[in-house]
Amino acid sequence: MIIFRSDEQEQFFKLVQRHIDEPDAPLLLEGATGLGKTLPFLVAAAASGKKVAIVFPTHQLIDQILTSWDLKATLAAHPAVTVKAFRPKSHFEDAPKDYTAQKGEASEADIMFCTSVSVIIDQRLGGEYNGATNRDVIIFDEADQLPQFAALASDLSISRQDLNSLGIKESSPKETVAAIYKKKNAPSEITAMARLIEEAIGLGDVWFIRVGFAEDGALEVKSRLPGRLLKKVSNRPSTIFISATLSVNGTFKDFHRAMGIDSQSRLSSVIEPQNHGKLHFEFVTEEELGSDKWLEAVCEEVENAEHPVLVATHSHSLAQK
């Protein structure tokens, strides 16, 4: 059984749990930094018995979660639950069989970790990319980054290497997309990106989106309103958006507008801890600052202190000791 460290953390868990059980409209949950949002939504997802996709803006964040205490605690409480990460084909350039294997494992897992761009691609391919949009529940963590494009700005592109491998050397984005459609051997991921680029081209000369070639020859989309690419997914009743900064002046209106969200769940909330915790300071002043005796006194104080304990130092080298 998971013991949450605060009433607010347990409240966060109960809201996610209730929404997963009875979704009515997209759920928007803001929890202050330090609240500990990851553990509650992981536990709620694992306990639901449903197929859940948990979406992060970067692969670095996925790596952090895979090795985190929060995930270890969740799996200890729910040992039957399987968790797998989905990576794009570009991560398996030297081992294509590994890509196929991990894609299958991620699709079968109870909880799939993936990035926002993979959700966009999967939606355009009708769930045939990684199946994220066929899941019962989709949870977007760090959702405040979605409107600013975050990782999508760099990830939504077709590299020059991929274009060359398909024998495509057209000089305009429109011609390049048309050439991709004609290639029967084009990977589904590339075809899906081509569809997204074609949609962007179809918007014409608008201020919030740009289609063109990067300096390295990649065909890419740059957008100021990328959240609109997720509009269909964003309006699913079972979708959940979580972040420390979703609201502006106490409302979610700006996030609604950026993402194209029509309505929100009755459970949508901003949770601010009443008590951020307590700090007890100990000052070691009897010995000269930085001396061996001083360091020994500090280490003894830390060792005997009630844990968990925060130790603040004035240098990186001292922290290593």
Backbone as numpy.savetxt, mean C-alpha at the origin, in Angstrom:
# Nx Ny Nz CAx CAy CAz Cx Cy Cz
-4.91 -15.04 20.93 -5.76 -13.84 20.93 -4.88 -12.59 20.93
-5.25 -11.61 20.11 -4.50 -10.37 20.02 -4.97 -9.40 21.10
-4.03 -8.85 21.85 -4.35 -7.83 22.84 -3.90 -6.48 22.28
-4.85 -5.60 22.00 -4.50 -4.29 21.46 -4.00 -3.39 22.59
-3.10 -2.49 22.23 -2.41 -1.71 23.26 -3.19 -0.47 23.70
-4.30 -0.16 23.01 -5.08 1.02 23.38 -6.54 0.81 22.98
-7.42 1.59 23.59 -8.84 1.54 23.24 -9.05 1.97 21.79
-8.25 2.95 21.35 -8.40 3.44 19.97 -8.00 2.37 18.96
-6.96 1.61 19.27 -6.54 0.54 18.37 -7.63 -0.54 18.26
-8.25 -0.86 19.38 -9.34 -1.84 19.37 -10.55 -1.29 18.62
-10.81 0.02 18.77 -11.90 0.65 18.04 -11.66 0.57 16.53
-10.43 0.80 16.15 -10.04 0.72 14.74 -10.32 -0.69 14.20
-9.91 -1.69 14.97 -10.14 -3.09 14.60 -11.62 -3.38 14.42
-12.45 -2.94 15.37 -13.88 -3.24 15.33 -14.56 -2.59 14.13
-14.13 -1.39 13.76 -14.72 -0.72 12.59 -14.39 -1.48 11.31
-13.12 -1.90 11.17 -12.73 -2.67 9.99 -13.48 -4.00 9.96
-13.55 -4.66 11.10 -14.23 -5.95 11.20 -15.71 -5.82 10.82
-16.38 -4.82 11.37 -17.82 -4.62 11.08 -18.04 -4.33 9.60
-17.14 -3.54 9.02 -17.31 -3.20 7.61 -17.08 -4.41 6.71
-16.10 -5.25 7.05 -15.87 -6.46 6.26 -17.08 -7.38 6.33
-17.71 -7.47 7.50 -18.87 -8.33 7.67 -20.11 -7.79 6.96
-20.28 -6.46 7.00 -21.48 -5.85 6.42 -21.12 -4.57 5.66
-20.50 -4.69 4.49 -20.10 -3.50 3.73 -21.32 -2.76 3.17
-21.33 -1.45 3.30 -22.44 -0.65 2.78 -21.99 0.35 1.73
-20.75 0.82 1.85 -20.14 1.78 0.91 -18.67 1.83 1.29
-17.80 2.39 0.43 -16.37 2.44 0.77 -16.13 3.02 2.16
-15.26 2.36 2.91 -14.93 2.79 4.27 -13.67 3.64 4.26
-13.73 4.82 4.85 -12.57 5.71 4.98 -12.24 5.82 6.46
-11.04 5.40 6.83 -10.62 5.42 8.22 -9.30 6.18 8.36
-9.33 7.22 9.16 -8.10 7.97 9.46 -7.71 7.69 10.90
-6.47 7.29 11.09 -5.96 7.05 12.43 -4.66 7.79 12.61
-4.55 8.54 13.67 -3.36 9.38 13.88 -2.08 8.56 13.86
-1.00 9.20 13.43 0.31 8.55 13.44 0.63 8.06 14.84
1.07 6.81 14.94 1.38 6.24 16.24 0.25 5.43 16.83
-0.93 5.50 16.20 -2.07 4.73 16.70 -1.81 3.23 16.60
-1.12 2.84 15.52 -0.89 1.42 15.29 -2.02 0.84 14.46
-2.14 1.31 13.21 -3.26 0.91 12.35 -3.04 -0.45 11.69
-1.79 -0.82 11.48 -1.50 -2.04 10.72 -2.04 -3.29 11.41
-1.74 -3.45 12.68 -2.18 -4.64 13.40 -3.70 -4.82 13.37
-4.49 -3.80 13.67 -5.95 -3.98 13.64 -6.50 -4.44 12.29
-6.01 -3.84 11.17 -6.61 -4.25 9.90 -6.09 -5.61 9.45
-4.86 -5.97 9.84 -4.36 -7.30 9.53 -5.16 -8.37 10.27
-5.43 -8.13 11.55 -6.18 -9.10 12.36 -7.61 -9.23 11.84
-8.22 -8.09 11.51 -9.59 -8.12 10.98 -9.66 -8.88 9.67
-8.65 -8.68 8.81 -8.61 -9.38 7.52 -8.43 -10.87 7.72
-7.53 -11.25 8.62 -7.24 -12.66 8.86 -8.42 -13.38 9.50
-9.15 -12.67 10.37 -10.26 -13.29 11.10 -11.54 -13.36 10.27
-11.57 -12.66 9.13 -12.81 -12.56 8.35 -13.19 -13.84 7.63
-12.18 -14.67 7.31 -12.46 -15.86 6.53 -12.71 -15.56 5.06
-12.39 -14.33 4.64 -12.60 -13.91 3.26 -11.27 -13.72 2.55
-11.35 -13.64 1.21 -10.16 -13.36 0.41 -9.95 -11.84 0.41
-8.78 -11.43 0.87 -8.52 -10.00 1.04 -7.25 -9.61 0.30
-7.31 -8.48 -0.41 -6.11 -7.88 -0.99 -5.76 -6.66 -0.17
-4.52 -6.60 0.33 -4.06 -5.44 1.07 -3.04 -4.72 0.20
-3.34 -3.48 -0.12 -2.62 -2.74 -1.16 -1.72 -1.67 -0.55
-0.47 -1.63 -1.02 0.51 -0.64 -0.56 1.01 0.17 -1.75
1.50 1.39 -1.50 2.00 2.21 -2.61 3.34 1.75 -3.17
4.14 1.02 -2.38 5.45 0.60 -2.86 5.76 -0.83 -2.43
6.69 -1.45 -3.15 7.14 -2.80 -2.79 7.97 -2.76 -1.51
8.60 -1.62 -1.22 9.37 -1.50 0.01 8.47 -1.65 1.23
7.27 -1.07 1.16 6.33 -1.21 2.27 5.84 -2.65 2.41
5.66 -3.33 1.28 5.28 -4.74 1.34 6.36 -5.54 2.06
7.62 -5.27 1.71 8.74 -5.98 2.36 8.75 -5.73 3.87
8.46 -4.49 4.27 8.44 -4.15 5.69 7.36 -4.93 6.43
6.18 -5.02 5.81 5.07 -5.73 6.46 5.37 -7.23 6.56
5.97 -7.78 5.52 6.26 -9.22 5.52 7.19 -9.63 6.66
8.01 -8.72 7.13 8.95 -9.04 8.21 8.54 -8.39 9.54
7.36 -7.81 9.59 6.95 -7.04 10.77 6.42 -7.91 11.90
6.49 -7.36 13.10 5.91 -8.02 14.27 4.40 -8.12 14.12
3.79 -7.09 13.53 2.33 -7.09 13.36 1.86 -8.31 12.59
2.54 -8.64 11.51 2.14 -9.80 10.71 2.42 -11.10 11.48
3.55 -11.17 12.15 3.87 -12.37 12.92 2.83 -12.61 14.01
2.39 -11.54 14.69 1.38 -11.66 15.73 0.05 -12.09 15.14
-0.28 -11.55 13.98 -1.54 -11.90 13.32 -1.56 -13.37 12.93
-0.47 -13.85 12.33 -0.41 -15.24 11.89 -0.34 -16.20 13.07
0.24 -15.74 14.18 0.27 -16.58 15.38 -1.14 -16.80 15.91
-1.97 -15.76 15.79 -3.36 -15.86 16.26 -4.25 -16.59 15.26
-3.84 -16.57 13.97 -4.63 -17.22 12.91 -3.70 -18.05 12.03
-3.18 -19.16 12.56 -2.17 -19.96 11.85 -2.63 -20.58 10.54
-3.93 -20.71 10.35 -4.43 -21.32 9.11 -4.43 -20.35 7.94
-4.25 -19.06 8.22 -4.31 -18.04 7.17 -2.99 -18.00 6.40
-3.09 -17.92 5.07 -1.90 -17.81 4.22 -1.79 -16.39 3.68
-0.56 -15.88 3.66 -0.29 -14.52 3.18 0.81 -14.58 2.13
0.58 -14.00 0.97 1.58 -13.97 -0.09 1.62 -12.60 -0.74
2.78 -12.24 -1.28 2.92 -10.98 -1.99 2.92 -11.23 -3.49
2.29 -10.32 -4.23 2.33 -10.39 -5.69 3.32 -9.36 -6.20
4.26 -9.81 -7.02 5.25 -8.92 -7.64 5.05 -8.91 -9.16
5.33 -7.78 -9.82 5.19 -7.73 -11.27 6.26 -8.56 -11.97
6.06 -8.81 -13.24 6.97 -9.65 -14.02 8.38 -9.08 -14.06
8.50 -7.76 -13.95 9.82 -7.11 -14.02 10.73 -7.53 -12.87
10.14 -8.06 -11.79 10.94 -8.52 -10.65 11.52 -9.91 -10.90
11.13 -10.54 -12.00 11.56 -11.92 -12.26 12.15 -12.06 -13.66
12.94 -11.07 -14.06 13.50 -11.06 -15.41 14.33 -12.30 -15.71
15.05 -12.80 -14.71 15.94 -13.94 -14.92 15.28 -15.28 -14.57
14.05 -15.22 -14.05 13.38 -16.46 -13.65 11.87 -16.36 -13.89
11.45 -16.41 -15.15 10.01 -16.28 -15.47 9.14 -17.33 -14.81
9.70 -18.53 -14.55 8.92 -19.58 -13.89 8.57 -19.17 -12.46
9.49 -18.43 -11.83 9.24 -17.97 -10.47 8.08 -16.98 -10.44
7.97 -16.16 -11.50 6.85 -15.21 -11.60 5.53 -15.97 -11.65
5.46 -16.99 -12.49 4.23 -17.77 -12.62 3.87 -18.44 -11.29
4.89 -18.95 -10.60 4.67 -19.64 -9.33 4.15 -18.68 -8.26
4.80 -17.51 -8.14 4.37 -16.59 -7.09 3.02 -15.97 -7.41
2.70 -15.81 -8.70 1.39 -15.30 -9.08 0.30 -16.27 -8.65
0.54 -17.57 -8.85 -0.42 -18.58 -8.44 -0.59 -18.62 -6.93
0.52 -18.54 -6.22 0.47 -18.57 -4.76 -0.27 -17.36 -4.20
-0.01 -16.19 -4.78 -0.68 -14.97 -4.33 -2.18 -15.04 -4.60
-2.54 -15.60 -5.75 -3.95 -15.70 -6.11 -4.71 -16.64 -5.18
-4.03 -17.69 -4.72 -4.68 -18.67 -3.85 -4.68 -18.27 -2.38
-3.81 -17.35 -2.00 -3.67 -16.98 -0.58 -4.91 -16.29 -0.06
-5.12 -16.41 1.25 -6.24 -15.72 1.88 -6.04 -14.21 1.83
-4.79 -13.78 2.04 -4.46 -12.36 2.01 -3.35 -12.13 0.99
-3.61 -11.26 0.04 -2.62 -10.91 -0.98 -2.12 -9.50 -0.73
-0.79 -9.32 -0.67 -0.19 -8.00 -0.62 0.18 -7.60 -2.05
-0.19 -6.41 -2.46 0.16 -5.94 -3.81 0.21 -4.42 -3.82
0.58 -3.85 -4.96 0.67 -2.39 -5.10 -0.56 -1.85 -5.81
-0.74 -0.54 -5.71 -1.89 0.12 -6.33 -1.91 -0.06 -7.84
-0.74 0.02 -8.47 -0.71 -0.10 -9.92 -1.16 -1.48 -10.37
-0.87 -2.52 -9.58 -1.31 -3.87 -9.96 -2.82 -3.99 -9.88
-3.45 -3.23 -8.97 -4.91 -3.25 -8.87 -5.53 -2.59 -10.10
-4.92 -1.49 -10.55 -5.40 -0.80 -11.74 -5.32 -1.72 -12.96
-4.18 -2.38 -13.10 -3.99 -3.29 -14.24 -4.97 -4.45 -14.17
-5.15 -5.01 -12.98 -6.05 -6.15 -12.82 -7.49 -5.77 -13.16
-7.86 -4.56 -12.77 -9.23 -4.10 -13.09 -9.44 -3.98 -14.59
-8.40 -3.48 -15.30 -8.51 -3.34 -16.75 -8.52 -4.70 -17.45
-7.95 -5.72 -16.82 -7.91 -7.06 -17.42 -9.00 -7.97 -16.86
-9.97 -7.37 -16.20 -11.10 -8.14 -15.70 -10.74 -9.18 -14.67
-9.72 -8.89 -13.87 -9.32 -9.81 -12.81 -8.36 -10.89 -13.25
-7.86 -10.82 -14.48 -6.99 -11.87 -15.01 -5.50 -11.60 -14.78
-5.17 -10.46 -14.19 -3.75 -10.15 -13.96 -3.25 -10.82 -12.69
-3.79 -10.42 -11.56 -3.44 -11.10 -10.30 -4.67 -11.42 -9.46
-5.85 -11.04 -9.94 -7.08 -11.36 -9.22 -7.39 -10.47 -8.04
-6.65 -9.38 -7.88 -6.87 -8.49 -6.74 -8.30 -7.93 -6.72
-8.83 -7.58 -7.90 -10.16 -6.99 -7.95 -11.27 -8.03 -7.87
-10.91 -9.30 -7.85 -11.91 -10.36 -7.64 -12.01 -10.74 -6.16
-11.22 -10.11 -5.33 -11.22 -10.41 -3.90 -12.50 -9.89 -3.24
-12.84 -10.51 -2.12 -14.03 -10.07 -1.38 -13.83 -8.68 -0.81
-12.61 -8.38 -0.40 -12.30 -7.11 0.25 -10.97 -6.58 -0.27
-10.90 -5.27 -0.48 -9.64 -4.62 -0.85 -9.37 -3.52 0.17
-8.20 -3.58 0.81 -7.80 -2.58 1.80 -6.59 -1.81 1.27
-6.73 -0.50 1.13 -5.63 0.36 0.71 -5.00 1.00 1.94
-3.75 0.61 2.24 -3.02 1.25 3.33 -2.26 2.45 2.76
-1.95 3.43 3.62 -1.28 4.67 3.17 -2.07 5.28 2.00
-3.39 5.27 2.13 -4.26 5.68 1.02 -4.12 7.15 0.66
-3.59 7.97 1.56 -3.41 9.39 1.26 -2.48 9.60 0.07
-1.64 8.60 -0.25 -0.70 8.75 -1.35 -1.34 8.52 -2.72
-2.51 7.92 -2.74 -3.13 7.58 -4.02 -3.42 8.80 -4.91
-4.03 9.87 -4.39 -4.31 11.01 -5.27 -3.06 11.67 -5.83
-1.95 11.58 -5.12 -0.70 12.21 -5.59 0.09 11.30 -6.53
-0.47 10.17 -6.85 0.14 9.20 -7.75 1.20 8.36 -7.08
1.98 8.95 -6.14 2.97 8.19 -5.38 3.74 7.24 -6.29
3.70 5.93 -5.97 4.47 4.96 -6.74 3.95 4.82 -8.15
2.67 5.13 -8.38 2.09 4.93 -9.70 2.78 5.82 -10.75
3.24 6.98 -10.31 3.84 7.91 -11.27 5.00 7.28 -12.01
5.78 6.47 -11.32 6.93 5.85 -11.98 6.60 4.45 -12.50
5.65 3.77 -11.83 5.37 2.39 -12.21 4.50 2.26 -13.46
3.66 3.27 -13.73 2.77 3.17 -14.87 3.50 3.60 -16.14
4.38 2.74 -16.61 5.13 3.03 -17.81 5.54 1.73 -18.48
5.76 1.80 -19.79 6.24 0.64 -20.55 7.68 0.95 -20.94
8.60 0.18 -20.43 10.02 0.48 -20.63 10.43 0.34 -22.09
11.50 1.02 -22.45 12.05 0.93 -23.81 12.53 -0.50 -24.06
13.02 -1.16 -23.03 13.46 -2.55 -23.18 12.29 -3.45 -23.60
11.12 -3.25 -22.95 9.94 -4.04 -23.31 9.47 -3.73 -24.73
9.52 -2.46 -25.09 9.10 -2.06 -26.45 10.04 -2.67 -27.48
11.34 -2.63 -27.20 12.31 -3.19 -28.14 12.14 -4.70 -28.28
11.83 -5.37 -27.16 11.66 -6.83 -27.21 10.47 -7.23 -28.07
9.52 -6.31 -28.22 8.35 -6.56 -29.07 8.56 -6.04 -30.49
9.73 -5.43 -30.72 10.02 -4.89 -32.04 9.25 -3.63 -32.37
8.94 -2.85 -31.33 8.15 -1.63 -31.53 9.05 -0.41 -31.47
9.03 0.39 -32.55 9.88 1.58 -32.62 9.10 2.80 -33.10
7.77 2.78 -32.94 6.94 3.90 -33.38 7.32 5.18 -32.64
7.07 6.31 -33.27 7.55 7.59 -32.74 6.52 8.37 -31.93
5.29 7.93 -31.88 4.28 8.64 -31.11 3.59 7.67 -30.14
3.07 8.16 -29.01 2.38 7.30 -28.06 1.21 6.55 -28.68
0.42 7.23 -29.50 -0.75 6.61 -30.12 -0.34 5.46 -31.04
0.69 5.69 -31.86 1.17 4.64 -32.77 1.76 3.47 -31.98
2.43 3.79 -30.88 3.04 2.74 -30.06 1.97 1.84 -29.45
0.90 2.44 -28.95 -0.20 1.66 -28.37 -0.83 0.76 -29.42
-1.06 1.32 -30.61 -1.67 0.54 -31.70 -0.77 -0.64 -32.08
0.55 -0.41 -32.07 1.49 -1.48 -32.41 1.48 -2.59 -31.36
1.32 -2.20 -30.10 1.26 -3.21 -29.02 0.05 -4.11 -29.20
-1.09 -3.53 -29.56 -2.31 -4.31 -29.75 -2.15 -5.37 -30.85
-1.30 -5.07 -31.81 -1.11 -5.99 -32.94 -0.19 -7.16 -32.60
0.54 -7.03 -31.48 1.49 -8.07 -31.11 0.79 -9.17 -30.30
0.66 -10.34 -30.90 -0.01 -11.44 -30.22 0.82 -11.98 -29.05
2.13 -11.72 -29.10 3.00 -12.22 -28.05 3.22 -11.21 -26.93
2.49 -10.07 -26.96 2.65 -9.05 -25.92 2.11 -9.57 -24.59
2.89 -9.48 -23.50 2.41 -9.92 -22.18 1.16 -9.15 -21.77
0.29 -9.79 -21.03 -0.97 -9.17 -20.63 -0.74 -7.89 -19.83
0.35 -7.86 -19.04 0.67 -6.67 -18.24 0.95 -5.48 -19.15
1.67 -5.71 -20.24 1.98 -4.63 -21.18 0.71 -4.18 -21.90
-0.12 -5.14 -22.31 -1.38 -4.81 -22.99 -2.29 -3.97 -22.09
-2.35 -4.33 -20.80 -3.18 -3.58 -19.87 -2.67 -2.15 -19.71
-1.35 -1.99 -19.63 -0.79 -0.64 -19.53 -1.08 0.15 -20.79
-1.04 -0.53 -21.93 -1.36 0.14 -23.20 -2.79 0.65 -23.18
-3.70 -0.12 -22.60 -5.09 0.32 -22.50 -5.23 1.57 -21.64
-4.49 1.58 -20.51 -4.51 2.75 -19.65 -3.95 3.98 -20.36
-2.88 3.77 -21.11 -2.27 4.88 -21.85 -3.22 5.37 -22.94
-3.92 4.42 -23.59 -4.90 4.80 -24.62 -6.02 5.63 -24.01
-6.47 5.25 -22.81 -7.50 6.04 -22.12 -7.02 7.46 -21.87
-5.76 7.59 -21.44 -5.20 8.90 -21.17 -5.08 9.73 -22.45
-4.67 9.08 -23.54 -4.58 9.77 -24.83 -5.95 10.27 -25.25
-6.98 9.45 -24.99 -8.34 9.80 -25.38 -8.90 11.03 -24.68
-8.28 11.42 -23.56 -8.74 12.60 -22.84 -8.36 13.89 -23.56
-7.41 13.79 -24.49 -6.98 14.97 -25.22 -6.02 15.82 -24.42
-5.95 17.10 -24.75 -5.01 18.01 -24.11 -5.63 18.57 -22.84
-5.48 17.85 -21.73 -6.02 18.30 -20.44 -4.87 18.55 -19.46
-5.12 19.40 -18.47 -4.05 19.83 -17.57 -3.59 18.75 -16.61
-4.48 17.81 -16.30 -4.17 16.89 -15.20 -3.51 15.59 -15.62
-3.19 15.45 -16.91 -2.55 14.21 -17.33 -1.64 14.45 -18.53
-0.52 13.73 -18.58 0.41 13.87 -19.70 0.87 12.48 -20.13
0.86 12.27 -21.45 1.33 11.01 -22.02 2.52 11.33 -22.92
3.60 10.58 -22.78 4.76 10.83 -23.63 5.88 9.86 -23.35
7.02 10.12 -23.97 8.20 9.27 -23.79 9.14 9.92 -22.78
9.65 9.12 -21.87 10.64 9.60 -20.91 12.01 9.70 -21.58
12.98 10.24 -20.87 14.33 10.40 -21.43 14.95 9.06 -21.81
14.59 8.00 -21.07 15.15 6.69 -21.37 14.35 5.92 -22.42
13.34 6.60 -23.02 12.57 5.99 -24.08 11.32 5.25 -23.65
11.05 5.21 -22.35 9.86 4.52 -21.84 8.61 5.33 -22.18
7.53 4.63 -22.50 6.24 5.29 -22.73 5.52 5.35 -21.39
5.15 6.55 -20.95 4.62 6.68 -19.60 3.44 7.65 -19.53
2.70 7.51 -18.42 1.61 8.43 -18.10 1.97 9.15 -16.81
1.89 10.46 -16.82 2.06 11.27 -15.62 0.72 11.96 -15.36
0.23 11.84 -14.13 -1.09 12.37 -13.84 -1.15 13.08 -12.51
-2.00 14.10 -12.43 -2.23 14.79 -11.17 -3.50 14.28 -10.48
-4.28 13.53 -11.18 -5.49 12.96 -10.59 -5.53 11.46 -10.84
-4.53 10.74 -10.41 -4.47 9.31 -10.71 -5.53 8.51 -10.00
-6.06 9.07 -8.91 -7.09 8.34 -8.19 -8.25 7.96 -9.08
-8.50 8.74 -10.11 -9.61 8.46 -11.03 -9.41 7.13 -11.76
-8.16 6.69 -11.87 -7.91 5.40 -12.51 -8.48 4.26 -11.68
-8.70 4.53 -10.40 -9.21 3.51 -9.48 -10.69 3.72 -9.16
-11.37 4.56 -9.94 -12.75 4.94 -9.58 -13.67 3.74 -9.39
-13.61 2.77 -10.30 -14.50 1.61 -10.18 -14.21 0.82 -8.92
-12.93 0.61 -8.64 -12.55 -0.13 -7.44 -12.88 0.69 -6.20
-12.67 2.00 -6.27 -12.89 2.88 -5.12 -14.34 2.90 -4.68
-15.26 2.65 -5.58 -16.69 2.72 -5.26 -17.30 1.37 -4.91
-16.48 0.33 -4.82 -16.98 -0.96 -4.33 -17.32 -0.83 -2.85
-18.47 -1.33 -2.42 -18.83 -1.23 -0.99 -17.82 -1.86 -0.05
-17.12 -2.89 -0.54 -16.19 -3.61 0.34 -14.77 -3.04 0.34
-14.53 -1.92 -0.34 -13.21 -1.31 -0.36 -12.98 -0.47 0.90
-11.75 -0.52 1.41 -11.40 0.22 2.63 -10.15 1.07 2.36
-10.21 2.33 2.75 -9.07 3.23 2.63 -8.60 3.61 4.03
-7.31 3.43 4.29 -6.74 3.69 5.62 -5.52 4.59 5.50
-5.43 5.57 6.37 -4.28 6.46 6.36 -4.28 7.32 7.61
-3.16 7.99 7.85 -3.08 8.95 8.95 -3.58 10.32 8.53
-3.70 10.53 7.20 -4.09 11.86 6.69 -5.04 11.72 5.50
-6.28 11.39 5.77 -7.30 11.31 4.71 -8.22 12.52 4.71
-8.37 13.15 5.86 -9.34 14.24 5.98 -8.66 15.60 5.87
-9.47 16.59 5.49 -9.04 17.99 5.48 -10.15 18.79 6.16
-9.79 19.50 7.22 -10.77 20.27 8.00 -11.91 19.39 8.49
-11.56 18.16 8.85 -12.55 17.28 9.46 -13.46 16.53 8.51
-13.25 16.66 7.19 -14.09 15.94 6.23 -13.22 15.20 5.22
-13.85 14.25 4.52 -13.15 13.46 3.49 -13.47 13.96 2.08
-14.00 15.17 1.96 -14.46 15.67 0.66 -13.36 15.71 -0.39
-12.17 16.18 -0.01 -11.07 16.28 -0.97 -10.66 14.90 -1.48
-10.63 13.92 -0.58 -10.27 12.55 -0.98 -11.36 11.98 -1.89
-12.62 12.27 -1.59 -13.73 11.84 -2.46 -13.52 12.36 -3.88
-13.22 13.65 -3.98 -13.09 14.29 -5.29 -11.90 13.72 -6.06
-10.77 13.54 -5.39 -9.57 13.04 -6.06 -9.74 11.61 -6.54
-10.46 10.79 -5.78 -10.61 9.37 -6.11 -11.88 9.06 -6.89
-12.78 10.03 -7.01 -14.04 9.79 -7.71 -14.99 8.94 -6.89
-14.93 9.08 -5.56 -15.80 8.30 -4.67 -17.16 8.98 -4.54
-18.22 8.22 -4.74 -19.58 8.78 -4.72 -20.17 8.86 -3.32
-19.88 7.89 -2.47 -20.42 7.88 -1.11 -19.46 7.15 -0.19
-19.71 7.19 1.10 -18.84 6.52 2.05 -19.66 5.77 3.09
-19.02 4.79 3.71 -19.68 3.98 4.72 -20.08 4.81 5.94
-21.15 4.40 6.57 -21.60 5.05 7.81 -20.56 4.90 8.91
-19.65 3.94 8.75 -18.62 3.68 9.76 -17.37 4.53 9.57
-17.29 5.27 8.47 -16.11 6.08 8.20 -15.84 7.03 9.37
-14.58 7.10 9.79 -14.28 7.84 11.03 -12.86 8.40 11.01
-12.65 9.39 11.87 -11.33 9.89 12.20 -11.09 9.53 13.66
-10.05 8.73 13.92 -9.78 8.27 15.28 -8.52 8.95 15.80
-8.68 9.75 16.82 -7.57 10.47 17.42 -7.37 9.96 18.84
-6.19 9.42 19.17 -5.97 8.90 20.52 -6.17 9.96 21.59
-6.86 9.59 22.67 -7.03 10.49 23.80 -5.72 10.62 24.58
-4.96 9.54 24.56 -3.69 9.52 25.29 -2.64 8.88 24.40
-1.63 9.62 24.04 -0.60 9.09 23.15 0.45 8.27 23.89
0.25 8.07 25.19 1.20 7.29 25.97 1.90 8.15 27.00
2.78 7.55 27.76 3.50 8.26 28.81 5.00 8.08 28.64
5.74 9.11 28.99 7.20 9.04 28.96 7.73 9.36 30.35
8.66 8.53 30.80 9.34 8.78 32.06 10.82 9.00 31.74
11.32 10.18 32.06 12.69 10.52 31.71 13.64 10.26 32.89
14.79 9.68 32.57 15.85 9.49 33.55 17.09 10.22 33.05
17.65 11.08 33.91 18.84 11.84 33.54 20.05 11.28 34.28
21.07 10.91 33.54 22.31 10.40 34.14 23.32 11.55 34.13
23.54 12.15 35.27 24.37 13.36 35.33 25.62 13.21 36.17
25.75 12.08 36.86 26.88 11.93 37.77 28.21 11.73 37.04
28.14 11.17 35.84 29.37 10.91 35.09 29.47 11.86 33.90
30.68 12.03 33.41 30.91 12.91 32.25 30.20 12.37 31.03
29.47 13.23 30.36 28.70 12.82 29.18 29.62 12.20 28.13
29.32 10.99 27.72 30.10 10.32 26.69 31.19 9.41 27.23
31.46 9.46 28.53 32.51 8.61 29.09 32.03 7.18 29.21
32.99 6.26 29.42 32.62 4.85 29.56 31.72 4.63 30.77
32.02 5.33 31.88 31.18 5.18 33.07 29.77 5.69 32.82
29.69 6.79 32.09 28.37 7.34 31.74 27.57 6.34 30.91
28.24 5.72 29.91 27.56 4.76 29.05 27.10 3.54 29.85
27.95 3.09 30.79 27.58 1.95 31.64 26.36 2.29 32.49
26.32 3.51 33.00 25.18 3.95 33.83 23.90 4.01 33.01
24.02 4.50 31.78 22.85 4.58 30.90 22.34 3.19 30.56
23.24 2.29 30.19 22.85 0.92 29.82 22.18 0.20 30.99
22.69 0.45 32.19 22.09 -0.17 33.38 20.68 0.37 33.60
20.50 1.67 33.38 19.19 2.30 33.54 18.20 1.73 32.53
18.66 1.56 31.30 17.80 1.01 30.24 17.42 -0.44 30.55
18.40 -1.21 30.99 18.17 -2.63 31.27 17.15 -2.83 32.39
17.18 -1.94 33.39 16.29 -2.08 34.55 14.96 -1.35 34.39
14.83 -0.60 33.31 13.60 0.18 33.10 12.44 -0.74 32.70
11.23 -0.26 32.95 10.04 -1.00 32.53 9.95 -0.95 31.00
9.78 -2.11 30.38 9.75 -2.17 28.92 8.30 -2.17 28.41
8.06 -1.65 27.21 9.05 -1.14 26.24 9.65 0.19 26.69
10.87 0.44 26.25 11.57 1.64 26.66 12.14 2.35 25.43
12.02 3.66 25.40 12.57 4.47 24.31 13.89 5.07 24.75
14.93 4.91 23.94 16.24 5.46 24.25 16.60 6.48 23.16
16.77 7.72 23.55 17.13 8.78 22.61 18.60 9.11 22.77
19.32 9.11 21.65 20.75 9.44 21.69 21.04 10.63 20.78
22.22 11.21 20.95 22.57 12.38 20.15 23.43 12.03 18.95
23.72 10.73 18.74 24.53 10.37 17.58 24.22 8.95 17.13
24.43 8.70 15.84 24.20 7.37 15.29 25.19 6.36 15.85
26.44 6.77 16.00 27.47 5.85 16.50 27.15 5.39 17.92
26.62 6.29 18.74 26.25 5.94 20.10 25.09 4.95 20.10
24.17 5.12 19.18 23.02 4.22 19.11 23.46 2.80 18.80
24.57 2.65 18.05 25.04 1.33 17.69 25.60 0.57 18.90
25.99 1.29 19.94 26.55 0.67 21.13 25.46 0.04 22.00
